[in-house]
Amino acid sequence: MTTLADLSVSVYKAGPTYDHTTYQYHIQLKFGGKSWDVAKRFSEFDSLLQSLANGRYGGLPKLPAKTLLGSPTDQAAIDARKEQLRIVLQDLLLRPDTRTSAAMRHFLDIPDHVDEEIRQIQPSPIRSFEDPRFGVSGICVAQDANLVLVTHEDSTHLSRLGRVWSVVEPDELGALHMWARDREEGSWRRGYSQTYGIKVRSLCWEGVTRQIFVGLEDGKIEVFLLKPGEVKPEAIGSLELHHKSPVTHLSVSSRKLLSVGFDTAMRVIDVRSKELLCGGRLQKRLRSEMDYLSSCYLDDVHDRAFITTSGGDLFVLDISQNPPNFLHTVDMTSSPVSDVTLTQEHLLVAHCDCVSALTLHSRGEESEMTRLGSYRAKHLHQSEVNILSVAAAVERDLIFGGYSDGSIAIWCMRETEAVLVLQGHQCDVTKLVWVEELPWGPVLYSGGGDGKVTSWNLNGNAEDFALWEPMSGLNMLDRPAPLAATAQGSDDALSAFEPNFEATPQLAVGGYSDPFAIGGIGESRRVNPQALKTEDSDSDNELVDAFH
């Protein structure tokens, strides 16, 4: 079985067709001691890309623009187009998913010349859970409870206007669904659902205490308890930690819950007693009043919190005491940071159109954090898309990134260029979760703006994910240079945590990662942030008896 990694391809000439109506481009191929030629017209390249797009392949190259007066006839234009088509073809052969696709094999006439069985490694969908009313905002896979938990929020522009019939029927702008698996039959059913009149921003599951934490747009975090053997959770309280401002992200361990909000505040509570352990405002640490806290990760083992911002900053905080202390700050450029996760050795940060890998150090060595480089997909560029989510399969050395156009890119940790790009959703891959353990794993869960949560089966192993290097010596792998470390640390106490709620920050434009934008990428129409705030959010005194 082969993945055609050692296939040799060369677009060596262009010539007129037999009827002299257009030009065709001659391709020479070599594999396993055999060689053959194929001739393809420009329209056939176009059909190839259409077939790949229809087959769920994402991140595809674009053909050069068609000429208004038909096919080019002068030699310079023909040579230029030949070179462009060569680059398109090599970009398709670079990735093992498009290289082994049925459309590519047919295009290059491979079945008639290659006797070996060719292994297709494109991920295949297993099943989908869907609420077509809303986009997905959170996914938690609770395999020990035999559940998949999903939160949704209305991401359309009209969600802020209210429905015409809302006087009779209240608005439904968010939902929590719990999908249960029958242990005997293996079938799935929706065991519990709850809709909300406000958006549901974030979700996390704590398996030891069997608690569900749901972050809402009004600043509350609803807490549910799921008893063993039951599917319907019991609401046990609500945490009011963010003063009427949306909860942007949650991260939990068996001891603590970390939350960040649009009010630029971070909070850490005890998951059992619900006691507030530490927290405060980060506004003084932000680059501008337009920035807000976008995501977080709780490193409970080392009593650290990694918090990212819409302004492109990564903060590392010591949360072993109150107030917390700043340990380190990393400048991730001016693009919003959408998501962050940890592996055993690296910190993975999703921002702009890439995933940056940072070195991960022990407690007290945070100032040594440096950026090793960035994982990118060649044809998913920041001028068109943003990256929204990141996950890692440590056991398989794989990294996953979800983009605003619905693409899911997969990287081997040893390569900075994507080895697979899957068109997983219609838009906005907001959440990715990797499950390695049996019996559900290995499987990738993805949630999109189309309201679907889809599980994907990854075929192939590390050898199958090899990038193609042209045997002619032309290296088409445009690997970006490692980013220079621009981290700046500070050992001073967290003076930014002084209570100060008099002004809610405005927001930065940045695609779906900016939850309050009402325009597309690059547009500036926005909801007034002051409308999300009330007059009673002017002090930290409200944190007293916040759990009720």
C-alpha positions in Angstrom: 0.0 0.0 0.0 1.4 3.4 -1.0 0.6 7.1 -0.5 2.6 8.2 -3.7 5.1 10.1 -1.6 7.8 9.3 -4.1 5.8 10.2 -7.3 7.7 12.4 -9.7 5.7 14.9 -11.7 6.8 17.6 -14.1 4.8 20.0 -16.3 7.3 20.2 -19.1 5.6 21.9 -22.1 2.5 23.5 -23.5 1.0 23.0 -26.9 -2.1 23.4 -28.9 -4.9 20.8 -28.9 -5.5 18.7 -32.0 -8.3 21.1 -33.2 -6.1 24.2 -32.3 -9.0 25.7 -30.3 -7.0 25.9 -27.1 -3.8 24.9 -25.4 -3.0 21.8 -23.3 -0.3 21.2 -20.8 1.9 18.1 -20.9 2.7 16.4 -17.6 5.4 13.7 -17.2 5.1 11.3 -14.4 7.4 8.6 -12.9 6.7 6.0 -10.2 8.2 2.7 -9.4 10.3 2.4 -12.6 7.3 3.4 -14.9 6.9 6.7 -16.7 4.0 8.1 -18.6 2.6 11.4 -20.0 -0.8 13.1 -19.7 -2.0 16.2 -21.4 -4.6 18.4 -19.6 -6.4 21.6 -20.6 -6.9 24.5 -18.2 -10.6 23.6 -17.9 -9.6 20.1 -16.7 -7.5 21.7 -13.9 -10.6 23.7 -12.9 -12.7 20.5 -12.9 -10.1 18.8 -10.7 -10.3 21.5 -8.1 -14.1 21.5 -8.2 -14.1 17.7 -7.6 -11.8 18.1 -4.7 -13.9 20.8 -3.2 -17.0 18.7 -3.5 -15.2 15.8 -1.8 -14.6 17.8 1.5 -11.1 18.8 0.7 -10.3 22.3 2.0 -7.5 24.8 1.8 -7.1 24.3 -2.0 -5.0 26.4 -4.3 -6.6 28.8 -6.7 -6.2 28.8 -10.5 -4.9 31.8 -12.3 -7.7 34.1 -13.6 -9.2 33.3 -16.9 -8.6 35.7 -19.8 -11.5 37.7 -21.3 -10.6 36.8 -24.9 -10.2 33.1 -24.5 -7.0 31.1 -24.1 -3.7 33.1 -24.3 -1.9 32.7 -27.6 1.4 34.5 -27.1 4.3 32.4 -25.9 5.0 34.6 -22.8 1.5 34.2 -21.5 1.4 30.5 -22.2 4.7 30.0 -20.3 3.4 32.0 -17.4 0.3 30.0 -17.2 2.2 26.7 -17.5 4.3 27.8 -14.5 1.2 28.7 -12.5 -0.4 25.3 -13.2 2.8 23.6 -12.2 2.7 25.3 -8.8 -1.0 24.4 -8.4 -0.3 20.8 -9.2 2.7 20.6 -6.9 0.6 22.2 -4.1 -2.0 19.5 -4.5 0.6 16.7 -4.5 2.3 18.2 -1.5 -0.5 17.1 0.9 -1.1 13.4 1.2 -4.8 13.8 1.4 -5.2 15.5 -2.0 -2.3 13.4 -3.5 -4.1 10.1 -2.8 -7.6 11.4 -3.6 -9.7 9.6 -6.3 -9.9 12.8 -8.3 -6.2 13.3 -8.4 -5.5 9.7 -9.3 -8.0 9.9 -12.2 -6.5 13.3 -13.3 -3.0 11.9 -13.5 -4.1 8.5 -15.0 -2.5 6.7 -12.0 -4.7 3.6 -11.9 -3.5 2.5 -15.3 0.2 2.7 -14.4 0.5 2.0 -10.6 -0.2 -1.6 -9.5 0.1 -0.9 -5.8 -3.0 -0.2 -3.7 -3.2 3.4 -2.8 -4.3 4.4 0.6 -6.7 7.3 1.0 -6.1 9.1 4.3 -8.8 11.8 4.2 -10.7 11.8 7.5 -14.2 10.4 7.2 -17.3 11.5 9.2 -18.7 9.1 11.7 -21.8 10.9 13.0 -23.1 14.4 13.6 -25.2 16.0 16.4 -27.0 19.1 15.2 -29.1 22.1 16.3 -29.6 24.0 13.0 -30.8 27.1 14.9 -27.5 28.0 16.4 -23.7 27.8 16.0 -21.6 25.7 18.3 -19.9 27.5 21.1 -18.6 24.6 23.3 -18.0 20.9 23.3 -17.1 18.6 26.1 -16.7 14.8 25.7 -17.5 13.1 28.9 -16.7 9.5 28.0 -16.9 8.4 31.7 -20.5 9.7 31.8 -21.3 8.3 28.4 -22.2 11.8 27.2 -21.3 14.5 24.7 -22.1 18.0 26.0 -22.7 20.8 23.5 -23.5 24.5 23.9 -24.9 26.7 21.1 -25.4 30.4 20.5 -27.1 32.3 17.8 -24.3 33.9 15.8 -26.5 35.7 13.2 -26.6 39.5 13.0 -30.4 39.4 13.6 -29.9 37.8 17.0 -29.3 41.3 18.6 -32.6 42.7 17.2 -35.0 40.2 18.7 -37.7 38.4 16.8 -40.8 40.2 15.6 -43.0 37.7 17.5 -40.9 37.8 20.7 -43.9 39.4 22.6 -45.7 36.1 22.2 -42.7 33.7 22.0 -39.5 34.6 24.0 -36.2 34.8 22.2 -34.1 31.7 22.0 -30.5 32.7 21.6 -28.6 29.8 23.2 -28.9 26.1 24.2 -27.3 23.3 26.1 -27.7 19.8 24.7 -26.5 16.5 26.2 -26.2 13.6 23.8 -26.2 10.1 25.5 -24.9 6.9 24.0 -26.7 3.6 24.6 -24.0 1.3 26.0 -25.7 -1.9 24.5 -26.9 -0.7 21.1 -24.4 2.0 20.5 -27.0 4.4 19.3 -27.2 8.1 20.3 -30.1 10.2 21.6 -30.5 13.7 23.0 -31.0 13.0 26.7 -31.4 16.6 27.9 -31.9 20.1 26.4 -32.2 23.6 27.8 -32.7 26.7 25.8 -31.7 30.2 26.9 -32.9 33.7 26.0 -29.3 34.8 26.0 -26.2 33.5 24.2 -24.3 30.6 25.8 -20.6 31.5 25.4 -18.6 28.7 27.0 -18.7 25.2 28.5 -16.6 22.8 30.6 -17.1 19.5 32.3 -15.4 18.4 35.6 -15.4 14.6 35.7 -14.4 14.0 39.3 -17.2 16.0 40.9 -19.4 15.4 37.8 -20.2 19.1 37.4 -21.1 21.1 34.3 -20.2 24.8 34.1 -22.0 26.9 31.5 -20.8 30.5 30.8 -23.5 32.9 29.7 -23.6 36.3 28.0 -25.0 38.0 31.1 -21.8 37.2 33.1 -23.3 34.3 35.1 -21.9 30.8 35.2 -24.6 28.2 35.7 -23.5 25.0 37.6 -25.1 21.6 37.1 -24.6 18.3 38.9 -24.9 15.1 37.0 -25.6 12.1 39.3 -24.1 8.7 38.2 -26.4 6.8 35.9 -28.6 9.8 35.1 -28.8 11.9 31.9 -30.7 14.9 33.2 -28.5 17.2 35.3 -29.6 19.1 38.4 -29.1 22.8 38.6 -27.3 23.5 41.8 -26.5 27.2 41.6 -25.2 30.2 39.6 -21.9 32.1 39.9 -22.0 35.8 39.3 -18.4 36.6 38.6 -18.2 39.0 35.6 -20.7 41.8 36.4 -23.2 41.4 33.6 -20.4 41.1 31.0 -20.2 37.9 28.8 -18.1 35.0 30.1 -15.7 34.5 27.2 -13.9 31.3 28.2 -13.8 28.6 31.0 -11.1 26.1 32.0 -11.4 23.6 34.8 -9.5 21.0 36.8 -10.5 18.6 39.6 -9.8 21.5 42.1 -10.3 24.8 40.4 -12.4 26.7 37.8 -10.8 29.5 35.8 -13.0 32.0 34.0 -12.3 35.1 31.9 -14.8 37.6 30.8 -15.5 40.6 28.6 -15.1 42.8 31.6 -11.3 42.1 31.4 -11.5 40.1 34.7 -10.2 36.6 35.5 -11.6 34.6 38.4 -10.4 31.3 40.1 -12.9 29.4 42.3 -12.8 26.2 44.2 -15.0 23.7 42.3 -16.4 22.1 45.5 -16.9 25.0 47.9 -17.3 27.6 45.2 -15.1 29.9 47.2 -13.4 32.7 45.3 -9.6 31.9 45.5 -8.2 34.8 43.4 -8.9 37.2 40.6 -9.3 40.7 39.4 -9.1 43.0 36.4 -6.5 42.8 33.7 -7.4 46.1 31.9 -4.2 47.9 32.9 -2.2 45.1 31.3 -4.0 45.3 27.9 -2.6 47.2 25.0 -5.7 49.3 24.5 -9.2 49.9 25.8 -10.5 47.9 22.8 -8.9 44.7 24.0 -10.6 41.9 26.0 -9.7 38.5 27.4 -10.4 35.9 24.7 -9.4 32.5 26.1 -7.6 30.7 28.9 -6.0 27.5 30.1 -5.7 26.4 33.7 -2.4 24.7 34.5 -3.5 23.5 37.9 -0.4 21.3 38.5 1.8 24.4 38.6 -0.8 26.8 39.9 -0.6 28.9 36.7 -3.1 30.4 34.3 -2.4 31.1 30.7 -4.7 33.9 29.5 -4.9 35.4 26.0 -6.3 38.6 24.6 -7.9 40.0 21.5 -4.9 42.3 21.2 -2.5 39.5 20.7 -1.0 39.1 24.2 -0.4 35.9 26.2 -0.3 36.4 30.0 1.2 33.8 32.4 -0.1 34.3 35.9 0.7 32.7 39.3 -2.7 31.9 40.9 -1.4 30.2 44.1 -2.3 33.4 46.0 -4.6 36.4 45.9 -3.9 38.7 44.2 -2.2 36.7 41.5 1.3 37.7 40.2 2.4 38.2 36.7 5.0 35.6 35.7 5.5 36.4 32.0 4.0 38.1 29.0 4.4 37.0 25.4 3.6 39.2 22.4 1.8 37.1 19.8 1.6 40.0 17.3 -1.4 42.3 17.1 -3.8 39.7 15.8 -6.5 38.3 18.2 -5.6 35.1 20.0 -8.5 32.7 19.6 -7.5 29.6 21.6 -4.7 28.0 23.6 -3.9 24.5 24.7 -1.0 22.5 26.2 1.0 19.4 25.2 3.6 17.8 27.4 6.3 20.0 26.0 4.7 22.9 24.2 2.1 25.6 24.5 0.0 25.9 21.4 -1.5 29.3 20.6 -4.1 29.8 17.8 -3.9 33.3 16.5 -4.2 35.1 13.1 -4.0 32.3 10.5 -1.7 29.9 12.3 -0.8 27.9 15.5 2.4 29.1 17.2 4.3 26.6 19.3 6.0 28.0 22.5 8.4 26.2 24.8 6.8 25.1 28.1 8.9 25.5 31.2 8.6 24.5 34.9 7.3 26.9 37.5 9.7 29.8 38.0 11.2 29.4 34.5 8.5 31.2 32.6 10.9 34.0 31.4 12.6 31.3 29.3 9.5 30.8 27.1 10.3 31.2 23.4 8.4 30.7 20.2 9.7 27.8 18.1 7.7 28.6 15.0 4.2 28.5 13.5 2.1 25.8 11.9 0.3 27.1 8.8 -1.8 26.0 5.8 -0.4 27.5 2.6 -3.8 28.5 1.1 -5.5 29.5 4.4 -4.3 33.1 4.7 -5.2 35.8 7.1 -6.5 38.0 4.3 -9.4 35.5 3.9 -9.7 33.5 7.1 -8.9 33.4 10.8 -8.0 30.5 13.0 -10.6 29.9 15.8 -9.6 26.8 17.6 -6.8 24.4 18.3 -6.4 20.8 19.8 -3.6 18.3 19.9 -3.3 14.5 19.7 -0.1 14.1 21.7 0.1 10.3 21.3 0.0 10.7 17.5 2.1 13.9 17.2 -0.8 15.7 15.5 -2.1 19.2 15.8 -5.6 20.4 14.7 -6.7 23.9 13.8 -10.2 25.1 13.0 -10.7 28.1 10.6 -13.4 30.6 10.0 -14.2 29.2 6.5 -15.1 25.8 8.0 -11.7 24.2 7.2 -9.9 21.9 9.7 -6.1 21.7 9.2 -4.0 18.9 10.5 -0.3 19.1 11.1 2.4 16.6 12.1 4.3 18.2 14.9 7.5 17.8 12.9 6.2 19.8 9.9 5.1 23.4 9.8 2.9 22.9 6.7 -0.5 21.2 7.0 -0.5 17.6 5.9 -4.3 17.4 5.6 -7.0 20.1 5.3 -10.6 19.0 5.6 -13.7 21.1 4.8 -15.5 20.0 8.0 -18.2 22.7 8.3 -19.9 25.4 6.3 -18.2 28.1 8.4 -16.5 28.8 11.7 -14.9 25.7 13.3 -15.2 27.1 16.8 -14.3 24.0 18.8 -12.0 21.0 18.4 -11.7 18.1 20.9 -9.5 15.0 20.4 -10.4 11.8 22.2 -7.7 9.1 22.2 -9.1 6.6 24.7 -11.1 3.6 23.8 -13.9 2.7 23.2 -14.8 6.1 21.6 -11.4 7.0 20.4 -9.3 7.7 18.5 -11.7 10.3 17.1 -11.8 14.1 16.5 -14.8 16.1 17.4 -15.4 19.4 15.7 -18.1 22.1 16.2 -19.1 24.6 13.6 -21.1 27.7 12.9 -23.5 25.5 11.0 -24.7 24.1 14.3 -23.2 20.6 13.8 -20.8 18.6 16.0 -19.2 16.0 13.8 -16.9 13.2 14.9 -14.1 12.2 12.4 -12.2 9.0 11.9 -8.5 9.6 11.1 -7.1 7.0 8.7 -3.4 6.4 8.5 -0.4 6.7 10.6 2.7 8.9 10.8 4.2 7.4 7.7 1.1 8.0 5.7 1.2 11.7 6.6 4.5 12.4 4.8 4.6 15.5 2.7 5.6 15.1 -1.0 9.0 16.4 -2.1 9.5 16.7 -5.9 12.2 14.4 -7.1 13.4 17.1 -9.4 14.7 19.0 -6.4 12.1 21.7 -6.5 11.0 22.3 -2.9 7.5 23.7 -3.0 7.2 23.5 0.8 7.0 27.2 1.8 7.9 26.7 5.4 7.7 30.0 7.4 10.8 31.0 9.4 10.5 30.5 13.1 9.1 33.6 14.8 11.5 35.5 17.0 10.7 35.4 20.7 9.4 38.8 21.9 8.4 37.7 25.3 8.7 40.2 28.2 8.4 39.1 31.8 7.6 40.9 35.0 8.0 39.8 38.6 6.0 42.6 40.1 2.7 42.0 41.8 -0.5 42.2 39.8 -1.4 45.8 40.3 -3.8 45.5 37.4 -6.1 43.5 39.6 -7.2 46.6 41.5 -11.0 46.8 41.5 -12.0 49.0 38.7 -15.2 48.4 36.8 -16.0 51.9 35.8 -15.5 51.4 32.1 -16.2 48.4 29.9 -13.5 48.1 27.1 -14.4 48.4 23.5 -13.6 45.6 21.2 -11.1 44.8 18.4 -12.2 43.7 15.0 -11.2 40.1 14.3 -13.7 37.7 12.7 -15.6 35.2 14.7 -13.1 35.4 17.5 -14.5 38.8 18.3 -17.9 37.7 19.7 -19.4 41.2 19.5 -18.6 42.1 15.9 -21.7 42.4 13.6 -19.7 42.7 10.3 -17.3 40.5 8.4 -13.6 40.5 8.6 -12.3 44.0 8.3 -15.6 45.7 8.9 -16.0 48.1 11.8 -19.7 48.1 12.6 -20.1 47.0 16.2 -22.5 46.7 19.1 -21.9 49.4 21.7 -20.1 47.6 24.6 -21.7 49.9 27.1 -25.0 48.3 26.2 -23.7 45.1 27.7 -23.0 46.7 31.1 -25.2 48.0 33.9 -24.7 50.6 36.5 -24.3 48.0 39.3 -21.0 46.7 38.0 -18.7 49.3 39.6 -16.9 47.3 42.2 -15.6 43.9 43.3 -18.0 43.9 46.3 -20.5 42.0 44.3 -18.3 38.9 44.5 -19.3 38.4 48.1 -21.8 35.5 48.2 -21.7 35.3 44.4 -22.7 31.6 44.5 -26.4 31.1 45.2 
